[in-house]
Amino acid sequence: MLPTSRALMVQGTTSDAGKSVLVAGLGRLLARRGIHVAPFKSQNMALNSAVTADGGEIGRAQAFQAFACGVEPTVHMNPILLKPNSDCGAQIIVQGKAAESMNAIGFQSYKKFAMTPVMESFSILQKQFDCVLIEGAGSPAEVNLRENDIANMGFAEEADVPVIIVADIDRGGVFAHLIGTLDCLSQSERDRVIGFVINRFRGDISLLEPGLDWLEEKTGKPVIGVVPYLQGLMLDAEDAIDVSQTQSTEGDVLNIVVPVVPRISNHTDFDALRIHPQVNLQFAAPGKPLPPCDLIILPGSKSVISDLTSIRNYGWDHQIAKHLRYGGKVMGICGGYQMLGNRIEDPHGIEGTMLKTDGLGYLDTHTVIEREKVLTRTVGTLTLGGERAKVTGYEIHMGVTSSKGQTLITSENGQDGLINTDQNVLGTYWHGVFDSPEACSLLLAWAGLGEVKEISLEAERERSINALADALEASLDMSKLWASNF
């Protein structure tokens, strides 16, 4: 069944209501029916990002949604990406390329110009695909952000697309959320809302049905479906860190700690570790002591010098040193790799007001933050302890690093990463190194895990997205969703 509309927008009563998940699940559902479908999010604010085949940068959630739809992600699926580098400022990515950094007030003025690339990208997708599934940002009820809105109803009005509103019942107050959101909209905006989806429901549906009847009578809008609370799914996080372990640990276990720095980026790097049955992964909260472990991994960062200062303020630098003295291993990814070196300089003030600092000094590297961002996807060979493994990954960084010593990865783009002479500290610019089963096993063996079991993150993602699509097909009234009055 081909939708009678070539686009549908999913908006939410709050952040994390389930918009990203619903778009991904619907994308897989339509793709399984032979419909050529693509995701779209006009404006995204996230530090989890991905590199597209056309050499641009988009939100990680949209790349995952493209995976769910069975298509290659492109920059037009997320034409405006905001990557916060302070509490009030962010780098702006326009159609895959870094444009500039500005504060929140500056961006409010910029939004009236941003609608042009947004509509251009949306038009390109509409020409290329049978259907476009659009994800809103935050909530359309944020009346303080309505002027020049490109993310929610402002876009829906400009593009003339139907809207469904999803609410998370697990938060409580679901009917108030839906009624209140609808009341914050103009009449023309309310008219384009075709119905509601209630997400994350647990329990007996019969106890909810009187409320559903009341909601439909009160608003004149149908409840398209009630989606159950789904657990154990491996779905890429848009921005919030998922600390859950999707597998119970068994047998020989490796304890890994990731210190959460204020501007942590691409923490989806650790998804493969969260599902590994031999790994106990812990995220250390800012300012809290690092738990005892076998391996500490310094993650990516959008503001490397500032986050390195935070590491020192938390006392983590001393704890890392003690960890190494007691025989532990340390790894750094992207910004974490830069931190492990001798020196970091930001002469143009790209990432903040601090222009230089000494690194932690465990790797013989010197990094300079440049204006041009490196965006690549590549395949290479990881060499560690005399063993080799195929590895795939992607790079997203402003820094240019010079290094001396034994490199880790060889690819068509050259060499990457470094390991120290003691073989207990290593770093790489490559995100996604744990996603490659062979490379993940080799890294875990280096960190001290014996008889490593090989796991596939891609297979787990595929299982999860199919389970999500099955749940949506069972719980949503597709005749209401694809109504002829679009």
MIDOMAR-346849 format. One line per field, with one value per residue: chain; x, y, z of N, C-alpha, C in turn; residue in one letter; residue number from 1. Coordinates in steps of 0.1 Angstrom, whole numbers. Layout:
N
chaine: A/...
nu: X/...
nv: Y/...
nw: Z/...
cau: X/...
cav: Y/...
caw: Z/...
cu: X/...
cv: Y/...
cw: Z/...
residu: A/...
num: NUM/...
END
This chain:
486
chaine: A/A/A/A/A/A/A/A/A/A/A/A/A/A/A/A/A/A/A/A/A/A/A/A/A/A/A/A/A/A/A/A/A/A/A/A/A/A/A/A/A/A/A/A/A/A/A/A/A/A/A/A/A/A/A/A/A/A/A/A/A/A/A/A/A/A/A/A/A/A/A/A/A/A/A/A/A/A/A/A/A/A/A/A/A/A/A/A/A/A/A/A/A/A/A/A/A/A/A/A/A/A/A/A/A/A/A/A/A/A/A/A/A/A/A/A/A/A/A/A/A/A/A/A/A/A/A/A/A/A/A/A/A/A/A/A/A/A/A/A/A/A/A/A/A/A/A/A/A/A/A/A/A/A/A/A/A/A/A/A/A/A/A/A/A/A/A/A/A/A/A/A/A/A/A/A/A/A/A/A/A/A/A/A/A/A/A/A/A/A/A/A/A/A/A/A/A/A/A/A/A/A/A/A/A/A/A/A/A/A/A/A/A/A/A/A/A/A/A/A/A/A/A/A/A/A/A/A/A/A/A/A/A/A/A/A/A/A/A/A/A/A/A/A/A/A/A/A/A/A/A/A/A/A/A/A/A/A/A/A/A/A/A/A/A/A/A/A/A/A/A/A/A/A/A/A/A/A/A/A/A/A/A/A/A/A/A/A/A/A/A/A/A/A/A/A/A/A/A/A/A/A/A/A/A/A/A/A/A/A/A/A/A/A/A/A/A/A/A/A/A/A/A/A/A/A/A/A/A/A/A/A/A/A/A/A/A/A/A/A/A/A/A/A/A/A/A/A/A/A/A/A/A/A/A/A/A/A/A/A/A/A/A/A/A/A/A/A/A/A/A/A/A/A/A/A/A/A/A/A/A/A/A/A/A/A/A/A/A/A/A/A/A/A/A/A/A/A/A/A/A/A/A/A/A/A/A/A/A/A/A/A/A/A/A/A/A/A/A/A/A/A/A/A/A/A/A/A/A/A/A/A/A/A/A/A/A/A/A/A/A/A/A/A/A/A/A/A/A/A/A/A/A/A/A/A/A/A/A/A/A/A/A/A/A/A/A/A/A/A/A/A/A/A/A/A/A/A/A/A/A/A/A/A/A/A
nu: 8/8/14/-10/-2/29/45/50/48/63/58/65/53/72/108/125/102/97/100/122/125/100/99/120/111/87/98/112/90/75/95/97/73/79/81/99/115/125/142/139/150/147/161/185/197/225/253/260/270/271/290/283/279/283/302/295/282/258/231/233/211/195/211/209/181/180/194/174/154/166/183/210/224/222/233/210/191/193/195/202/223/230/257/264/289/293/274/257/263/269/282/273/261/255/237/255/281/304/294/295/301/278/259/229/211/219/215/187/181/193/177/157/169/177/156/156/178/168/142/151/166/146/129/146/147/120/118/134/124/96/82/86/96/92/109/102/116/123/95/64/51/67/65/81/100/88/89/101/103/118/117/95/61/64/79/62/40/51/60/36/26/11/7/15/12/33/33/49/38/50/62/42/11/1/-23/-26/-3/-8/-32/-25/-3/-17/-34/-16/-11/-18/-49/-47/-25/-34/-53/-38/-29/-33/-37/-29/-2/5/31/53/38/28/12/-24/-43/-70/-75/-66/-83/-107/-97/-86/-109/-120/-101/-102/-128/-126/-108/-113/-96/-82/-68/-41/-27/-14/17/36/58/90/117/152/162/185/190/202/212/200/211/212/229/229/229/223/229/225/229/234/263/287/308/343/350/354/361/351/355/340/347/325/327/319/312/308/310/296/290/279/299/303/283/286/300/282/265/280/286/307/316/316/303/307/296/312/300/302/327/326/343/364/354/370/387/395/400/402/384/388/364/351/350/334/345/376/398/385/371/393/403/382/385/409/400/382/398/404/427/447/437/437/464/471/456/470/495/489/486/465/448/446/426/420/395/392/386/394/417/433/436/453/478/508/504/478/465/445/444/427/405/384/369/365/373/397/430/452/468/486/487/477/500/507/509/530/522/510/486/467/440/422/405/392/371/376/361/354/347/360/379/401/432/437/464/478/496/510/490/464/434/405/390/364/354/348/357/354/365/382/408/443/467/500/523/546/559/545/520/484/464/461/451/434/435/458/478/467/463/479/501/516/551/551/529/504/488/467/455/430/417/395/361/337/352/348/326/333/335/359/379/370/372/400/408/397/410/436/431/429/411/404/399/379/346/331/310/283/274/259/241/227/214/199/181/168/156/138/122/111/96/78/63/51/35/17/5/-4/-30/-30/-47/-57/-34/-24/-44/-69/-75/-53
nv: -12/21/51/77/103/119/125/126/139/136/148/157/157/163/165/134/119/99/103/99/71/63/73/58/31/32/38/13/-3/6/3/-25/-30/-24/3/31/49/77/92/124/153/185/203/196/191/179/159/135/123/115/104/110/93/111/128/145/158/146/143/115/100/103/90/64/61/61/37/20/24/13/27/47/72/107/142/157/147/157/188/210/210/213/216/217/236/250/262/280/282/270/250/253/232/231/215/194/206/224/256/280/291/301/319/312/333/345/324/324/346/338/317/325/326/300/284/283/265/242/237/233/209/192/192/180/153/146/144/122/100/78/84/106/106/127/141/159/185/186/201/213/230/249/279/301/298/300/319/322/294/264/238/225/231/253/244/224/239/254/234/221/196/167/160/139/135/125/111/104/80/69/89/101/120/120/127/154/164/160/174/200/206/207/228/249/255/272/277/267/251/231/220/205/184/150/130/111/94/72/65/40/23/5/-24/-32/-26/-21/-6/19/26/41/67/72/73/96/115/115/124/149/163/158/144/113/86/71/49/28/23/-3/-5/-10/-31/-39/-33/-23/6/34/62/95/117/116/98/63/42/16/-20/-43/-69/-96/-99/-126/-153/-148/-114/-81/-51/-19/16/47/80/106/135/170/179/155/135/115/91/68/52/33/15/-11/-23/-22/-42/-64/-96/-101/-78/-53/-23/9/43/70/95/131/145/125/97/76/43/12/-6/-24/-11/22/45/74/95/109/145/177/201/201/211/225/203/187/203/200/173/174/191/175/157/134/130/123/99/84/82/67/44/34/28/7/-13/-11/-3/23/41/63/81/100/132/123/109/131/144/126/132/153/181/205/228/256/278/295/298/280/260/271/295/290/287/270/241/219/184/151/137/110/100/105/131/160/184/205/226/232/252/238/210/175/150/118/85/52/22/0/-16/-28/-30/-47/-57/-76/-88/-87/-70/-64/-32/-9/26/60/95/125/155/185/188/186/162/156/130/107/75/41/34/27/20/13/26/34/61/67/66/61/70/58/40/37/31/14/-1/2/23/37/55/68/84/73/69/43/20/-2/-13/-30/-64/-80/-62/-52/-75/-78/-54/-58/-80/-70/-53/-71/-92/-126/-153/-141/-134/-131/-105/-90/-59/-47/-68/-70/-44/-47/-68/-54/-32/-45/-58/-35/-25/-45/-43/-18/-22/-39/-24/1/18/15/24/48/62/65/80/89/116/132
nw: 0/-10/5/5/8/1/22/57/89/121/152/186/220/239/242/235/233/216/189/170/171/162/136/125/128/113/89/83/82/60/40/40/26/1/-5/-14/7/28/56/73/89/96/114/137/170/183/195/186/156/121/92/58/27/7/18/39/70/93/117/140/145/122/103/112/109/81/76/87/68/46/29/16/37/33/31/28/44/69/70/86/113/147/167/200/216/239/268/257/230/196/170/136/112/79/54/56/59/79/89/106/140/165/190/210/207/184/166/165/150/127/117/100/75/73/64/37/27/41/28/3/5/14/-8/-27/-16/-19/-46/-51/-37/-28/-5/23/56/82/110/138/161/195/208/194/210/222/226/227/208/184/163/130/129/120/125/135/135/119/98/89/80/60/42/38/50/65/101/128/164/189/222/253/275/297/311/325/328/302/288/294/283/256/251/260/242/217/222/222/196/165/146/120/122/140/125/106/121/122/140/171/187/213/233/247/265/293/307/312/284/284/306/298/278/283/287/262/246/257/250/222/218/230/215/188/173/161/180/168/176/203/215/227/256/247/253/254/229/204/194/178/197/198/212/240/265/266/291/296/298/273/273/296/315/312/323/317/323/312/326/317/317/308/310/314/298/297/271/256/227/200/215/207/198/217/217/207/228/249/242/244/257/274/285/309/309/320/325/338/358/356/377/395/411/392/386/396/371/340/316/306/286/269/256/224/219/217/225/230/245/266/278/286/305/324/330/345/365/378/389/375/359/377/386/363/359/382/376/354/366/381/363/344/312/288/265/238/218/190/201/226/219/211/236/250/241/238/234/228/205/198/177/163/179/175/190/214/241/253/241/241/255/276/269/283/280/274/249/220/205/188/185/164/162/134/108/88/86/91/73/68/56/59/52/68/81/113/134/161/188/172/158/133/121/102/99/100/98/107/104/122/127/138/143/135/137/145/148/165/165/169/147/145/126/92/61/30/31/44/74/108/143/173/194/226/237/259/254/266/263/239/210/186/157/146/147/156/157/174/162/142/141/141/148/172/188/188/201/226/235/236/258/278/279/279/255/236/227/196/184/166/160/139/132/155/155/132/140/161/148/132/151/162/140/137/161/157/135/146/165/155/138/106/86/95/98/72/59/35/34/36
cau: 0/15/7/-16/7/43/53/43/57/61/62/63/49/84/120/126/89/98/99/132/122/88/103/128/102/78/106/114/77/72/105/93/62/84/81/112/112/137/140/142/149/152/170/188/208/231/267/262/268/276/295/275/287/287/312/290/279/244/228/235/197/190/218/202/168/183/196/161/147/174/189/222/222/228/233/197/182/194/202/207/227/236/266/268/303/292/260/249/268/270/287/262/264/245/238/267/293/304/293/300/296/270/252/215/203/223/208/173/181/197/167/149/176/179/145/160/185/159/132/158/169/133/125/154/143/107/119/141/117/82/77/96/91/99/110/103/126/117/81/58/45/77/60/91/108/79/93/110/105/121/119/82/50/69/83/50/32/58/60/22/26/3/14/10/19/35/36/54/30/58/66/30/4/1/-34/-23/7/-14/-42/-17/4/-27/-39/-5/-10/-27/-59/-42/-16/-42/-60/-30/-27/-42/-39/-20/4/9/43/59/27/29/0/-36/-48/-84/-75/-63/-92/-116/-89/-84/-122/-122/-91/-107/-140/-122/-99/-118/-85/-81/-56/-37/-22/-7/29/41/71/99/130/162/164/197/187/212/207/201/220/213/237/222/238/218/235/215/232/240/277/289/322/354/344/363/354/355/349/341/345/316/331/307/308/311/304/296/291/274/311/304/271/290/305/270/258/289/283/319/320/308/306/302/299/315/294/312/330/325/355/364/354/381/384/406/403/395/383/384/356/352/346/332/354/386/406/376/368/405/404/373/391/418/393/375/409/405/440/455/431/442/478/471/451/481/506/484/485/454/450/438/424/413/389/390/390/401/431/441/439/463/490/516/500/467/464/433/448/416/394/373/361/363/381/411/436/462/470/493/478/480/514/509/512/539/514/508/473/463/426/421/392/386/367/379/349/357/344/370/382/416/437/442/475/479/502/514/478/457/420/398/383/357/352/346/364/348/373/388/422/453/476/513/527/558/557/538/506/475/455/466/440/437/438/471/479/460/464/492/502/529/561/547/517/493/480/465/445/427/407/384/349/331/362/342/315/338/337/373/387/365/378/414/410/393/421/447/428/431/400/408/388/369/335/329/296/280/265/250/231/218/206/189/171/161/147/127/113/103/86/67/55/44/25/7/-2/-9/-40/-24/-57/-58/-21/-23/-58/-70/-77/-40
cav: 0/33/62/87/115/116/129/125/145/131/157/151/167/167/158/120/113/87/107/93/57/61/75/46/20/34/36/-1/-9/10/-3/-39/-31/-20/17/38/59/84/101/138/162/198/209/186/195/166/157/123/126/105/109/104/89/123/136/155/154/147/137/101/94/103/80/52/60/57/23/14/25/5/36/54/85/119/154/163/141/166/199/218/202/221/208/226/236/256/262/290/283/258/250/251/224/233/206/186/213/234/270/289/290/312/317/309/345/346/314/327/355/330/308/330/323/286/277/281/251/232/234/228/195/184/191/169/140/143/140/110/90/77/90/112/106/138/141/173/186/191/201/224/238/258/291/311/295/299/328/316/280/255/224/218/235/263/236/217/248/258/222/216/182/162/158/132/140/113/114/93/78/65/101/105/132/120/135/168/167/161/185/212/208/211/242/259/256/280/268/260/240/221/213/195/172/139/121/110/81/72/56/34/19/-8/-28/-36/-16/-18/5/31/29/53/79/74/78/110/123/117/133/163/170/155/137/99/79/61/37/28/15/-8/-3/-20/-32/-48/-29/-16/17/45/73/108/125/112/86/51/34/2/-31/-50/-83/-98/-104/-140/-158/-138/-101/-70/-38/-7/29/59/93/115/149/179/180/142/134/102/80/56/44/23/6/-25/-27/-23/-55/-75/-104/-102/-65/-45/-10/20/57/77/108/142/148/113/89/66/30/3/-12/-28/-2/36/50/88/96/121/158/189/211/192/218/227/190/183/211/194/161/178/197/163/148/122/128/116/86/77/78/56/32/29/23/-6/-23/-9/2/35/43/76/81/113/141/116/107/144/146/117/136/163/195/208/242/261/292/303/298/273/252/278/306/285/285/260/235/206/172/142/133/96/97/116/138/175/186/219/227/240/256/228/198/163/141/107/71/44/8/-2/-27/-25/-38/-46/-69/-85/-93/-77/-71/-55/-23/2/37/74/106/138/163/198/188/179/157/150/119/99/62/30/37/16/17/16/26/41/75/68/59/67/65/56/32/40/20/4/-9/2/35/39/64/68/93/66/65/31/9/-14/-18/-40/-75/-85/-51/-51/-86/-75/-44/-63/-89/-61/-47/-81/-102/-138/-160/-131/-138/-121/-101/-82/-48/-46/-78/-66/-33/-53/-75/-44/-24/-54/-59/-22/-24/-55/-37/-7/-28/-45/-14/13/17/21/31/62/69/68/83/95/130/138
caw: 0/-11/12/-4/9/-1/34/70/99/135/162/200/231/246/237/239/234/207/175/163/171/154/122/121/127/102/77/80/79/46/32/38/17/-12/-7/-14/18/34/68/72/101/91/123/148/179/188/194/179/142/112/79/47/15/-1/24/48/84/97/130/140/144/108/96/117/102/67/77/88/55/36/19/20/43/26/38/27/54/81/64/97/125/157/176/210/221/252/272/249/216/189/156/127/100/69/43/57/60/90/85/116/154/170/203/208/202/170/158/164/138/115/113/88/63/72/58/23/25/46/18/-9/8/14/-22/-33/-12/-24/-60/-51/-29/-28/7/32/70/88/124/144/171/207/208/187/220/227/219/227/197/172/153/120/132/108/131/138/127/109/86/84/73/47/33/37/53/77/113/140/176/198/236/261/286/308/318/332/323/288/282/296/273/242/250/261/230/207/226/219/182/158/141/108/127/146/114/99/130/118/151/182/190/227/233/259/274/300/314/305/275/287/316/292/267/286/284/247/241/261/242/208/219/234/204/175/166/164/185/158/182/216/213/240/261/241/260/248/215/202/185/180/205/191/219/254/267/270/300/298/292/267/275/309/314/316/322/319/321/311/331/310/322/299/317/307/298/295/256/250/213/194/225/201/197/228/216/206/241/257/240/245/269/282/289/319/306/330/322/350/358/358/391/404/410/382/392/393/358/332/305/305/272/268/244/216/225/208/230/236/256/278/284/292/318/333/335/355/377/385/394/367/354/387/387/351/362/391/369/346/375/386/352/335/299/285/251/234/205/185/211/237/214/212/250/255/235/245/233/219/203/190/175/158/188/169/199/227/244/257/229/241/268/276/270/294/278/273/235/214/195/189/178/161/157/121/104/79/93/84/73/59/60/53/57/70/89/127/139/175/194/162/152/124/119/93/107/93/107/101/111/123/137/133/147/127/147/141/158/164/171/162/143/147/115/78/52/17/34/51/87/119/156/179/207/232/237/269/248/275/260/225/206/172/153/140/154/151/157/180/154/134/150/143/155/186/195/190/211/239/239/241/271/289/279/273/248/233/218/185/183/155/163/128/133/166/150/123/148/168/139/127/162/164/130/140/172/152/126/155/175/149/128/94/77/100/95/58/56/22/35/38
cu: 9/8/2/-9/21/52/44/53/53/67/59/59/61/96/120/112/88/97/109/129/110/91/111/120/92/86/109/101/73/82/102/81/66/83/95/110/125/133/144/140/155/163/172/198/213/246/270/259/274/281/288/285/291/296/307/287/264/242/228/221/192/198/212/189/170/186/183/153/154/180/202/219/229/226/219/187/183/202/208/210/235/244/271/283/304/277/252/253/269/276/275/267/252/247/252/280/293/304/299/295/288/263/237/207/207/216/193/171/184/186/159/156/178/168/148/167/176/149/139/161/156/128/133/150/129/108/126/134/102/75/88/89/99/98/111/114/120/102/75/52/54/74/71/101/100/84/103/113/107/121/105/71/54/72/70/41/38/58/46/22/17/12/7/18/20/38/40/46/38/62/54/24/3/-11/-32/-13/1/-24/-34/-10/-5/-32/-28/-4/-21/-38/-55/-32/-23/-49/-51/-25/-37/-45/-28/-14/8/20/47/48/30/16/-12/-42/-62/-85/-73/-75/-102/-110/-88/-97/-124/-113/-97/-119/-136/-115/-105/-107/-84/-68/-52/-32/-15/5/34/55/81/112/139/165/177/194/197/206/210/212/222/221/228/231/234/227/224/217/237/253/278/303/332/349/355/355/360/348/351/338/336/320/319/303/312/303/305/298/285/286/310/292/275/295/293/263/267/288/295/324/310/312/299/306/300/309/304/314/331/338/354/364/366/377/397/410/395/395/379/377/359/346/344/341/365/394/398/374/381/407/394/378/401/411/386/386/410/419/449/450/435/456/479/467/462/492/502/481/473/458/441/438/417/407/387/395/398/415/439/445/451/477/497/510/488/466/451/435/437/404/381/364/359/373/395/418/447/463/479/483/483/494/517/512/520/531/513/496/471/449/426/407/385/383/370/366/352/351/354/371/397/419/442/452/478/485/506/502/471/442/415/390/376/355/350/353/356/356/379/403/431/464/489/518/540/556/550/524/497/468/461/454/444/440/451/471/472/463/478/491/516/538/558/535/505/484/479/454/442/417/394/372/344/341/357/331/320/342/351/381/383/371/393/416/407/404/433/444/428/420/405/396/377/359/332/314/295/270/255/238/221/209/195/178/162/151/135/117/104/92/75/57/46/32/14/-1/-8/-20/-35/-34/-59/-45/-20/-37/-58/-72/-64/-40
cv: 12/44/72/101/110/120/128/130/140/142/151/162/171/161/143/114/100/91/100/78/55/63/63/34/20/33/22/-7/-6/3/-18/-41/-26/-6/23/50/64/91/115/145/175/204/199/193/183/166/143/125/115/112/102/101/101/133/147/149/156/141/121/94/93/92/66/50/56/43/15/14/18/14/42/68/96/131/160/157/149/178/209/210/212/213/217/225/245/256/270/291/270/260/246/243/226/224/198/193/223/248/279/285/302/309/315/321/347/336/317/337/347/321/312/328/307/278/274/267/240/228/228/213/187/182/180/155/136/138/126/98/90/85/95/112/117/138/155/173/192/190/214/234/248/272/302/309/295/307/322/301/272/240/217/224/246/256/230/226/252/246/217/201/179/159/148/136/127/118/102/91/74/77/105/118/132/128/150/173/169/173/199/216/213/225/253/262/266/271/261/249/228/213/203/183/161/129/120/95/82/61/51/30/6/-11/-32/-25/-12/-7/19/36/40/66/82/79/92/119/125/126/147/170/168/148/122/96/69/48/39/18/10/-4/-14/-20/-41/-45/-21/-6/29/57/86/117/120/99/75/43/20/-8/-40/-65/-85/-104/-118/-144/-147/-124/-91/-58/-26/5/40/71/102/129/157/179/167/141/120/91/68/47/32/13/-9/-31/-30/-37/-67/-83/-105/-89/-59/-31/0/33/64/92/119/145/136/105/79/52/22/-4/-17/-18/11/41/65/90/108/133/169/200/205/199/220/214/184/190/205/181/164/183/185/154/135/119/120/101/78/73/67/43/26/22/9/-16/-21/-4/14/37/57/75/96/124/135/112/120/147/138/122/147/177/196/223/245/275/301/304/291/266/259/289/302/281/275/254/223/195/164/136/118/91/108/122/153/178/201/219/237/243/246/215/186/154/130/94/62/31/7/-15/-22/-35/-36/-59/-80/-91/-83/-80/-61/-45/-12/13/50/84/118/147/175/197/181/175/151/141/113/86/52/33/25/11/22/15/33/55/77/61/68/61/62/48/35/28/10/-5/-9/15/36/49/64/79/86/63/51/19/-4/-20/-29/-52/-79/-74/-50/-63/-84/-65/-49/-73/-81/-56/-58/-91/-114/-145/-151/-137/-127/-118/-92/-71/-46/-56/-75/-54/-38/-60/-65/-37/-32/-56/-47/-21/-33/-49/-26/-12/-34/-35/-2/10/23/28/45/69/73/72/91/111/138/151
cw: 0/-4/2/-3/7/11/46/80/113/144/176/210/239/238/243/240/225/192/166/161/161/139/117/119/116/89/73/76/64/36/29/29/3/-15/-5/-5/23/46/65/85/97/100/135/157/186/186/189/165/134/99/68/36/7/7/34/62/87/111/129/139/130/100/100/110/88/67/79/76/44/26/25/26/34/34/38/37/67/77/74/109/134/166/188/215/234/256/264/235/210/175/147/115/91/57/44/60/71/85/94/130/158/183/200/202/187/161/155/152/125/109/101/75/62/65/43/20/30/35/6/-7/8/0/-30/-29/-18/-39/-61/-45/-30/-17/16/46/77/103/129/154/183/207/201/197/226/220/218/215/184/161/143/123/119/112/133/129/117/96/80/76/59/37/31/38/65/88/122/152/185/212/244/274/299/317/328/326/308/281/283/285/259/241/251/248/219/210/223/204/176/151/128/111/133/135/107/108/127/129/161/182/205/227/247/269/280/307/306/297/278/298/310/282/271/284/270/241/245/253/228/208/222/223/190/166/170/171/175/164/195/214/226/244/256/248/252/234/214/190/188/187/197/198/233/255/273/278/302/291/286/268/289/307/318/314/325/315/321/316/324/315/311/308/309/308/294/280/249/236/209/204/219/197/206/227/215/219/250/255/241/258/278/287/299/317/315/325/336/349/361/373/400/401/399/389/388/380/351/321/307/291/273/255/235/223/215/212/238/247/268/285/291/305/328/338/346/368/385/392/387/361/364/388/375/353/371/385/360/354/380/375/343/322/297/269/249/220/202/195/222/232/215/227/255/250/244/245/224/218/194/187/170/167/183/179/212/229/248/244/229/255/266/277/282/292/277/258/229/202/198/180/176/156/145/118/96/87/84/85/63/65/52/59/58/77/103/130/153/181/184/154/143/123/110/102/97/103/100/110/110/132/130/135/136/136/140/152/155/171/163/160/144/135/102/69/39/20/42/64/98/132/161/192/213/233/248/265/258/273/244/222/191/169/149/150/148/151/163/172/145/143/152/151/169/194/198/200/225/244/243/255/282/289/272/266/245/224/208/184/171/159/151/128/144/162/141/130/155/160/134/138/164/153/132/151/166/143/134/162/168/139/115/85/82/97/81/52/42/22/39/30
residu: M/L/P/T/S/R/A/L/M/V/Q/G/T/T/S/D/A/G/K/S/V/L/V/A/G/L/G/R/L/L/A/R/R/G/I/H/V/A/P/F/K/S/Q/N/M/A/L/N/S/A/V/T/A/D/G/G/E/I/G/R/A/Q/A/F/Q/A/F/A/C/G/V/E/P/T/V/H/M/N/P/I/L/L/K/P/N/S/D/C/G/A/Q/I/I/V/Q/G/K/A/A/E/S/M/N/A/I/G/F/Q/S/Y/K/K/F/A/M/T/P/V/M/E/S/F/S/I/L/Q/K/Q/F/D/C/V/L/I/E/G/A/G/S/P/A/E/V/N/L/R/E/N/D/I/A/N/M/G/F/A/E/E/A/D/V/P/V/I/I/V/A/D/I/D/R/G/G/V/F/A/H/L/I/G/T/L/D/C/L/S/Q/S/E/R/D/R/V/I/G/F/V/I/N/R/F/R/G/D/I/S/L/L/E/P/G/L/D/W/L/E/E/K/T/G/K/P/V/I/G/V/V/P/Y/L/Q/G/L/M/L/D/A/E/D/A/I/D/V/S/Q/T/Q/S/T/E/G/D/V/L/N/I/V/V/P/V/V/P/R/I/S/N/H/T/D/F/D/A/L/R/I/H/P/Q/V/N/L/Q/F/A/A/P/G/K/P/L/P/P/C/D/L/I/I/L/P/G/S/K/S/V/I/S/D/L/T/S/I/R/N/Y/G/W/D/H/Q/I/A/K/H/L/R/Y/G/G/K/V/M/G/I/C/G/G/Y/Q/M/L/G/N/R/I/E/D/P/H/G/I/E/G/T/M/L/K/T/D/G/L/G/Y/L/D/T/H/T/V/I/E/R/E/K/V/L/T/R/T/V/G/T/L/T/L/G/G/E/R/A/K/V/T/G/Y/E/I/H/M/G/V/T/S/S/K/G/Q/T/L/I/T/S/E/N/G/Q/D/G/L/I/N/T/D/Q/N/V/L/G/T/Y/W/H/G/V/F/D/S/P/E/A/C/S/L/L/L/A/W/A/G/L/G/E/V/K/E/I/S/L/E/A/E/R/E/R/S/I/N/A/L/A/D/A/L/E/A/S/L/D/M/S/K/L/W/A/S/N/F
num: 1/2/3/4/5/6/7/8/9/10/11/12/13/14/15/16/17/18/19/20/21/22/23/24/25/26/27/28/29/30/31/32/33/34/35/36/37/38/39/40/41/42/43/44/45/46/47/48/49/50/51/52/53/54/55/56/57/58/59/60/61/62/63/64/65/66/67/68/69/70/71/72/73/74/75/76/77/78/79/80/81/82/83/84/85/86/87/88/89/90/91/92/93/94/95/96/97/98/99/100/101/102/103/104/105/106/107/108/109/110/111/112/113/114/115/116/117/118/119/120/121/122/123/124/125/126/127/128/129/130/131/132/133/134/135/136/137/138/139/140/141/142/143/144/145/146/147/148/149/150/151/152/153/154/155/156/157/158/159/160/161/162/163/164/165/166/167/168/169/170/171/172/173/174/175/176/177/178/179/180/181/182/183/184/185/186/187/188/189/190/191/192/193/194/195/196/197/198/199/200/201/202/203/204/205/206/207/208/209/210/211/212/213/214/215/216/217/218/219/220/221/222/223/224/225/226/227/228/229/230/231/232/233/234/235/236/237/238/239/240/241/242/243/244/245/246/247/248/249/250/251/252/253/254/255/256/257/258/259/260/261/262/263/264/265/266/267/268/269/270/271/272/273/274/275/276/277/278/279/280/281/282/283/284/285/286/287/288/289/290/291/292/293/294/295/296/297/298/299/300/301/302/303/304/305/306/307/308/309/310/311/312/313/314/315/316/317/318/319/320/321/322/323/324/325/326/327/328/329/330/331/332/333/334/335/336/337/338/339/340/341/342/343/344/345/346/347/348/349/350/351/352/353/354/355/356/357/358/359/360/361/362/363/364/365/366/367/368/369/370/371/372/373/374/375/376/377/378/379/380/381/382/383/384/385/386/387/388/389/390/391/392/393/394/395/396/397/398/399/400/401/402/403/404/405/406/407/408/409/410/411/412/413/414/415/416/417/418/419/420/421/422/423/424/425/426/427/428/429/430/431/432/433/434/435/436/437/438/439/440/441/442/443/444/445/446/447/448/449/450/451/452/453/454/455/456/457/458/459/460/461/462/463/464/465/466/467/468/469/470/471/472/473/474/475/476/477/478/479/480/481/482/483/484/485/486
END
